[in-house]
Amino acid sequence: MSRKLLHSVTNTNGAFVRSESKFRNFITADGSSGFPAEAYRYHLYVSLACPWAHRALIVRSIKGLEDIISCSVVDWFMTDKGWNFTDKKDKCTLDTVNGKEFLRQVYEIASPNYDGRTTVPLLWDKTKKTAVNNESSEIIRMLNSEFNTFCPTKEQSSIDLYPEKLRPQIDDVNSWIYTDINNGVYKSGFARTQEAYDSAVTALFKSLDRVEDILSKSRYLVGDQLTEADIRLFPTLVRFDAVYHGHFKCNKKRIIDYPNMWKYTRDIYQTNGVSQTVDMYHIKWHYMYSHESINPYRIISVGPDLDISEPHGREKMKS
Ligand SMILES: N[C@@H](CCC(=O)N[C@@H](CS)C(=O)NCC(=O)O)C(=O)O
């Protein structure tokens, strides 16, 4: 994000403020919303660096929907003009649906005078030629429940990351993890006053301690199964030691300093469908190269040398 872009997302106290997503339509299995779940109809625009897009990629992969819902991956380098497409860099793609150069131009097809942020993930309807939704928390709900008839295996169609009986607990955990951790790393890294930084980083580590406590007693965040709460936390944890710790000054501790959380990060990474969604090259280069105001010489740091594939031993845990 450029200096100019960065400035526009901080308030007068120098605190980072995330803006509301604009497209909030829902795909439904029965089609009642006007966006029926259909094979090959929808497209996801993502960045492999972005933790919010990462959630959507994980659910798409766990449910086996990669063929059903196509995907374009933006350039990891976000310029002053926002996200763009290239096929000249590893794992980046062109805009295979709308043939545009910039993601902003895709948003403008859906809304010609669009003046909001052009963020990933963006879920696109190829039939109606419009945006369905650009809010990751809602996109993962649709992928979790509305495409079950298209999942390749019975096991994948029966995976429910937001089961009815656990919803109140999942909603509760999501709410403080979003505020203090998922968004907390951004609030720490983009703070423009000492006070804004102190407040964000204090809340961040308080909530990480709270997560560590939960994970010392339970394999997953809620109940005895993988849920949406885990899928929403993991993208922040997997980026933490490589990027947020140094680049965003979240350096009170690393995730590897929390014994339960580091094993848990490996556990989620080793869950079927997850590891192939993690690209540490895109992650490191995006943040360190795009945020010129934080890292003006664009030097990409070397570490850390971590083995996320190492056995975690958490399968033996009772919840
Ligand atoms: N509320 C959105 C946030 C998405 C978001 O902020 N994505 C970032 C990438 S990590 C982005 O695309 N930023 C571009 C911009 O703000 O101009 C969601 O969760 O889907």
The ligand as an ORCA input file, in Angstrom:
! r2SCAN-3c Opt
* xyz 0 1
  N     -13.241     -6.902      4.686
  C     -12.488     -7.420      3.663
  C     -11.035     -6.945      3.750
  C     -10.215     -7.418      2.600
  C      -8.907     -6.618      2.479
  O      -8.682     -5.615      3.170
  N      -8.020     -7.075      1.564
  C      -6.797     -6.341      1.323
  C      -5.635     -7.276      1.064
  S      -5.007     -8.038      2.511
  C      -6.932     -5.532      0.047
  O      -7.339     -6.048     -0.975
  N      -6.550     -4.252      0.105
  C      -6.567     -3.377     -1.023
  C      -6.932     -1.970     -0.634
  O      -7.346     -1.751      0.515
  O      -6.800     -1.097     -1.473
  C     -12.595     -8.936      3.736
  O     -12.410     -9.510      4.821
  O     -12.900     -9.530      2.723
*
